[in-house]
Amino acid sequence: MIPTLQHLLGLGFQISEAQMSSQAPLTLVDELQKVLQDMVDSKKAAIIYTDGSTAVRSSGPNSGCSIYVTDSKDTPIWSAGMIVRSDGNNFIAELAAAAIAIKSCPQSLDLTMKIDSKAAIGALTRGAVSERKRVRAAGRAWLNFCRDDFLRKRKQIKIQHVSSHRGLGNAEQVGNDKADQIANLYRSLGEQRAPVLNFTHSEELFTLTHKGKTIQGDMRSYIKQIEREKMIEIWKTKAPRQAEFFQAYPHQIRQQSKRVWQWCVEKGEGQAWLYYIFGVCQWLPTQNRLNKHLKDPKSQKCFLCFRIR
């Protein structure tokens, strides 16, 4: 089902024209381009460590991100960072730093990027995508910002994963730790400030907001999650008896529902799916359910229980 505008507004969403895009990323790109161009002129290869920092279990609007540059001999060259609008999603902060590094890379520079987020690496290296996937991509504003540049420069840009918080035993760990410190500094600054502007330089000219939170990921998945929560709330209110099992084991029942649905589809057994629904809602014709109006307690017990005795 495709949600209508009235449906979204009824769920508490706000759709508005995007405010002026944040200019901090463009300023950082200009500064880093000059640094990397100097390295090209000096015939040096570059290593860039990027990182994002968001407070644990935070729903705050701002996060921090960082860029730490060294040459091939691990000599520090340049470092910087910025406050980024993430609404509690550290994936956005990780993407922001990496996107700026890719955008800043000169066409003739051999660049190695070292990132401690496998999710960010996977999103950046995916390459060209369809329009449908582009619109639904998490962190699409940052991916759209650097995707064309990465496709043009992918022969000279190498992206590697580096494990974080593993000590300072080698240059790679030291570089990652430096990037982490800078990102934490900008996160701390961001926590003390009002929400910064969204980065919409390469994005559609509208924003979708729910309860003060800007949706920067897959809007369809987010809307489905909100609808799911709304349906559960209605279920608990209007049929508390049926929802008893779910309230006791919400995660287990969700997971089991996926498995049962898959089994039913594979075997073509629609009745099995109905049996599961009846079981979860306590609708199965058990002895207790059929004979609860009788005064004889034995009439409400399972026949198998009597046989075990």
C-alpha positions as CSV (number, residue, x, y, z in Angstrom):
1,M,0.0,0.0,0.0
2,I,1.3,3.4,-1.0
3,P,0.6,5.9,1.8
4,T,-1.2,9.1,0.7
5,L,-0.4,12.6,1.9
6,Q,-3.4,12.6,4.2
7,H,-2.4,9.3,5.6
8,L,1.1,10.6,6.5
9,L,-0.3,13.7,8.1
10,G,-2.6,11.6,10.1
11,L,0.3,9.7,11.5
12,G,2.0,12.9,12.7
13,F,4.4,13.5,9.8
14,Q,5.2,16.9,8.5
15,I,6.2,17.5,4.9
16,S,7.8,20.9,4.2
17,E,10.1,22.6,1.7
18,A,13.7,22.0,2.7
19,Q,15.5,24.8,4.4
20,M,18.7,26.3,3.1
21,S,21.3,23.5,2.9
22,S,24.2,23.4,5.4
23,Q,27.3,25.0,3.9
24,A,29.8,23.5,6.3
25,P,30.4,20.3,4.1
26,L,31.2,22.4,1.0
27,T,33.6,24.6,3.0
28,L,35.3,21.5,4.3
29,V,35.5,20.1,0.8
30,D,37.3,23.2,-0.4
31,E,39.8,23.1,2.4
32,L,40.6,19.4,1.9
33,Q,40.9,19.8,-1.8
34,K,43.7,22.3,-1.4
35,V,45.5,20.0,1.1
36,L,45.2,17.0,-1.3
37,Q,46.2,19.0,-4.3
38,D,49.4,20.1,-2.5
39,M,50.1,16.4,-1.9
40,V,49.6,15.7,-5.7
41,D,52.1,18.5,-6.5
42,S,54.6,16.9,-4.0
43,K,54.0,13.5,-5.6
44,K,52.8,12.0,-2.3
45,A,50.1,9.4,-1.8
46,A,47.4,10.1,0.8
47,I,45.8,8.1,3.6
48,I,42.6,9.4,5.1
49,Y,40.9,8.1,8.2
50,T,37.3,9.1,8.7
51,D,35.0,8.5,11.6
52,G,31.6,9.5,13.0
53,S,30.6,10.0,16.6
54,T,27.1,9.8,18.1
55,A,26.2,9.5,21.8
56,V,25.0,6.0,22.8
57,R,21.2,5.5,22.6
58,S,20.9,9.2,21.7
59,S,18.1,10.7,19.7
60,G,19.8,14.1,19.6
61,P,19.9,16.0,16.3
62,N,23.6,16.5,16.1
63,S,26.6,14.2,15.7
64,G,30.3,14.8,15.0
65,C,32.4,13.5,12.1
66,S,36.1,13.8,11.4
67,I,38.8,13.5,8.7
68,Y,42.5,12.8,9.5
69,V,45.0,12.9,6.7
70,T,48.5,11.3,6.6
71,D,51.0,10.6,3.8
72,S,52.1,7.1,2.9
73,K,54.8,7.2,5.6
74,D,52.0,7.9,8.3
75,T,53.2,11.5,8.8
76,P,50.2,13.7,9.9
77,I,49.3,16.2,7.2
78,W,45.9,17.7,8.1
79,S,42.8,17.1,10.3
80,A,39.4,18.6,10.6
81,G,35.8,17.8,11.4
82,M,32.3,19.2,11.6
83,I,28.9,18.9,13.3
84,V,26.4,17.0,11.1
85,R,22.6,16.6,11.4
86,S,22.0,12.9,12.1
87,D,19.0,12.6,14.4
88,G,20.8,9.9,16.5
89,N,21.9,7.8,13.5
90,N,25.7,7.3,13.6
91,F,25.6,5.8,10.1
92,I,24.9,9.3,8.7
93,A,27.9,10.8,10.5
94,E,30.1,8.0,9.2
95,L,28.9,8.6,5.6
96,A,29.3,12.4,5.9
97,A,33.0,12.2,6.6
98,A,33.7,9.6,3.9
99,A,31.6,11.5,1.3
100,I,33.6,14.7,1.9
101,A,36.9,12.8,1.5
102,I,35.7,11.2,-1.8
103,K,34.4,14.6,-3.1
104,S,37.7,16.3,-2.3
105,C,40.0,13.8,-3.9
106,P,41.8,15.1,-7.0
107,Q,41.6,13.0,-10.1
108,S,45.3,12.2,-10.1
109,L,45.8,11.4,-6.4
110,D,46.3,7.8,-5.1
111,L,44.1,7.8,-2.0
112,T,43.6,5.1,0.6
113,M,40.5,5.6,2.9
114,K,40.3,3.7,6.1
115,I,36.9,3.5,7.8
116,D,35.8,1.6,10.8
117,S,32.2,1.2,9.6
118,K,31.5,-1.7,7.4
119,A,28.0,-0.4,6.7
120,A,29.4,2.9,5.4
121,I,31.9,1.0,3.2
122,G,29.1,-1.1,1.7
123,A,26.9,1.9,0.9
124,L,29.8,3.9,-0.6
125,T,31.1,1.1,-2.9
126,R,27.7,0.0,-4.2
127,G,28.1,2.1,-7.3
128,A,25.3,3.2,-9.6
129,V,21.8,2.4,-8.4
130,S,18.3,2.7,-9.8
131,E,16.1,5.8,-9.1
132,R,14.0,3.7,-6.7
133,K,17.0,2.5,-4.7
134,R,18.5,6.0,-4.8
135,V,15.4,7.6,-3.2
136,R,15.1,4.8,-0.6
137,A,18.8,4.6,0.3
138,A,19.8,5.3,3.9
139,G,21.9,8.5,4.0
140,R,21.0,9.3,0.4
141,A,21.9,13.0,0.8
142,W,25.5,12.1,1.4
143,L,25.6,9.2,-1.1
144,N,24.2,11.4,-3.8
145,F,26.8,14.0,-3.0
146,C,29.7,11.7,-3.7
147,R,28.4,8.9,-5.9
148,D,29.4,10.3,-9.3
149,D,32.8,11.3,-7.9
150,F,33.5,7.8,-6.6
151,L,32.5,6.2,-9.9
152,R,35.0,8.5,-11.8
153,K,37.8,8.1,-9.2
154,R,37.3,4.5,-8.1
155,K,40.5,3.3,-9.8
156,Q,42.7,5.5,-7.5
157,I,40.5,5.4,-4.3
158,K,40.9,2.4,-2.2
159,I,38.6,1.9,0.8
160,Q,39.7,-0.4,3.6
161,H,38.1,-1.4,6.8
162,V,40.0,-0.7,10.0
163,S,39.0,-2.2,13.4
164,S,38.3,0.4,16.0
165,H,39.3,0.6,19.7
166,R,42.0,-2.1,19.4
167,G,44.8,-0.2,21.0
168,L,47.6,1.8,19.5
169,G,49.9,-0.9,18.3
170,N,50.4,0.2,14.7
171,A,50.0,3.3,12.5
172,E,46.5,2.2,11.3
173,Q,45.2,2.0,14.9
174,V,46.8,5.4,15.8
175,G,45.2,7.0,12.7
176,N,41.8,5.6,13.6
177,D,42.1,6.8,17.2
178,K,43.0,10.3,16.1
179,A,39.9,10.4,13.9
180,D,37.8,9.1,16.7
181,Q,39.1,11.8,19.1
182,I,38.3,14.6,16.6
183,A,34.8,13.2,15.9
184,N,34.1,13.0,19.7
185,L,35.2,16.6,20.0
186,Y,32.7,17.8,17.4
187,R,30.0,15.6,18.8
188,S,30.5,17.3,22.2
189,L,30.2,20.7,20.5
190,G,27.1,19.6,18.6
191,E,25.4,18.5,21.8
192,Q,25.6,22.0,23.1
193,R,24.2,23.6,20.1
194,A,20.8,23.9,18.4
195,P,20.1,21.4,15.5
196,V,22.3,22.3,12.5
197,L,20.8,22.5,9.0
198,N,20.2,19.4,7.0
199,F,22.6,18.8,4.1
200,T,20.4,18.9,1.0
201,H,22.9,20.1,-1.6
202,S,22.3,16.9,-3.7
203,E,18.9,16.0,-2.3
204,E,15.2,16.6,-3.1
205,L,13.8,20.0,-2.1
206,F,11.6,18.7,0.7
207,T,12.1,17.1,4.1
208,L,9.9,14.6,5.9
209,T,9.8,15.1,9.7
210,H,8.1,13.0,12.4
211,K,8.0,14.1,16.0
212,G,10.8,16.6,15.4
213,K,13.1,14.0,13.7
214,T,14.1,14.4,10.1
215,I,13.9,11.1,8.2
216,Q,17.2,10.6,6.4
217,G,16.9,6.9,5.8
218,D,14.4,4.8,3.8
219,M,11.1,6.7,4.2
220,R,9.0,3.6,3.2
221,S,10.6,1.5,5.9
222,Y,10.2,4.2,8.5
223,I,6.5,4.7,7.6
224,K,5.9,0.9,7.8
225,Q,7.5,0.8,11.3
226,I,5.2,3.7,12.5
227,E,2.2,1.9,11.0
228,R,3.2,-1.3,12.7
229,E,3.5,0.4,16.1
230,K,0.1,2.0,15.6
231,M,-1.5,-1.3,14.8
232,I,0.0,-2.9,17.8
233,E,-1.2,-0.1,20.0
234,I,-4.8,-0.5,18.7
235,W,-4.6,-4.3,19.1
236,K,-3.5,-3.9,22.8
237,T,-6.3,-1.4,23.5
238,K,-9.2,-3.1,21.7
239,A,-8.3,-6.8,22.3
240,P,-6.1,-7.0,25.4
241,R,-6.8,-10.7,25.9
242,Q,-5.7,-11.6,22.3
243,A,-2.5,-9.5,22.8
244,E,-1.4,-11.2,26.0
245,F,1.1,-13.5,24.3
246,F,2.5,-10.7,22.2
247,Q,3.0,-8.4,25.2
248,A,4.9,-11.1,27.0
249,Y,7.1,-12.1,24.0
250,P,7.0,-9.3,21.4
251,H,10.4,-10.0,19.8
252,Q,9.9,-13.8,19.7
253,I,6.5,-13.6,18.1
254,R,7.7,-11.2,15.4
255,Q,10.5,-13.5,14.5
256,Q,8.4,-16.6,14.6
257,S,5.8,-14.9,12.4
258,K,8.4,-14.4,9.7
259,R,9.5,-18.1,9.9
260,V,6.0,-19.5,9.8
261,W,5.0,-17.3,6.9
262,Q,8.1,-18.5,5.0
263,W,7.3,-22.2,5.8
264,C,3.7,-21.7,4.7
265,V,4.6,-20.2,1.4
266,E,7.3,-22.8,0.6
267,K,4.8,-25.7,1.4
268,G,1.7,-24.0,0.1
269,E,0.0,-24.6,3.4
270,G,-2.3,-21.5,4.0
271,Q,-4.1,-23.3,6.8
272,A,-0.9,-23.6,8.8
273,W,-0.6,-19.8,8.8
274,L,-4.2,-19.5,10.1
275,Y,-3.4,-22.0,12.8
276,Y,-0.4,-19.9,13.9
277,I,-2.6,-16.7,14.0
278,F,-5.2,-18.6,16.1
279,G,-2.5,-19.8,18.5
280,V,-1.0,-16.4,19.0
281,C,-4.4,-14.8,19.6
282,Q,-5.5,-17.6,22.0
283,W,-8.3,-18.7,19.6
284,L,-7.5,-22.4,19.4
285,P,-10.3,-24.7,20.5
286,T,-8.5,-26.0,23.6
287,Q,-10.3,-27.7,26.5
288,N,-10.0,-24.6,28.6
289,R,-11.5,-22.4,26.0
290,L,-14.4,-24.7,25.1
291,N,-15.3,-25.7,28.7
292,K,-14.4,-22.6,30.8
293,H,-18.1,-22.2,31.6
294,L,-18.3,-25.6,33.2
295,K,-17.7,-26.0,36.9
296,D,-15.8,-29.4,36.6
297,P,-12.1,-28.4,36.7
298,K,-11.1,-31.7,34.9
299,S,-13.1,-30.6,31.8
300,Q,-10.8,-27.7,31.3
301,K,-7.6,-29.7,31.3
302,C,-5.8,-31.2,28.2
303,F,-6.4,-34.9,27.5
304,L,-2.7,-35.4,27.2
305,C,-2.1,-34.1,30.7
306,F,-4.4,-36.9,32.1
307,R,-2.5,-39.5,30.1
308,I,0.9,-38.4,31.4
309,R,-0.4,-38.8,34.9
